[in-house]
Amino acid sequence: MTATTLALRWRALRAGLAAVAGAAVLVPLVASWDDGGRLRLVVTDRGGDMLVSTELPDSGRYALDYQHSYYDQPATEVFQAEGAHFRLAALTSPSEAVLDYYDLAGPRTTTAGGVHVLVPDVAPAIAELPLIATAKGRRTLVVDGRRYPLYAEGGARHVLLRVAPESRLSRLLPWRA
C-alpha cells in the first residue's frame, strides 16, 4: 500500500467519523426541538398541493361548515384531533332532518337558538378524510374562528384533510407538514 493510498483512506475515515459525530449531535437536537404536542391541520388537493396548513388550538377542535345538498340547510361537523387522528365530536344543524340523514346514534340536544346538536356514541379515529367541496355546498374549514373555504367556484374540488404533529422544524419546512 502506497503512502498516497494510505493518506486517502485515512482522510475518508476521518470524514466518516466526523459525519457520524455530527449526526450524533444533530439527530437528538432536531428530535427534541418540538412544541410539546401541537398539531396542524393540513388540507391538500387531489394533486397533493397544499391548500391550508394551520395550527390547531390547544383544544384540538375544528369544524367543517357546509350547506347540506339534500335538505339545503346549514350543517356543521365538529372534529376533535387526537395525535395524528381525529374523530367526529358533534354534528349540528338548525334542521333536525340533517341529523337524521346521517343515521348516527347518540344523545341530541337543542340550543336556545334552535340549533340541533348530535354527539355520536361511536366515532372512529380518522387518519385522512377525503372530501369533495363544491360551490353549492360551500364546504368551509373553521379553525379557531378562522374560515378557509375549500370549494372552488368553477366546480368540484377534491381535498384531503389530515392532522400532523407540528414542530419548529416543520414550521421552517412547511412543505413537509
Secondary structure, DSSP 8 states (H G I E B T S, - for coil): --HHHHHHHHHHHHHHHHHHHHHHHHHHHHHT-EEEEEEEEEEEETTS-EEEEEE--TT-EEEEEEE-TTT--EEEEEEEEETTEEEEEEEEES-HHHHHHTT--S-EEE-TTS-EEE--S----BSEEEEEE-TTTT-EEEETTEEEE--BTTB-EEEEEEEEEEEHHHHHSGGG-
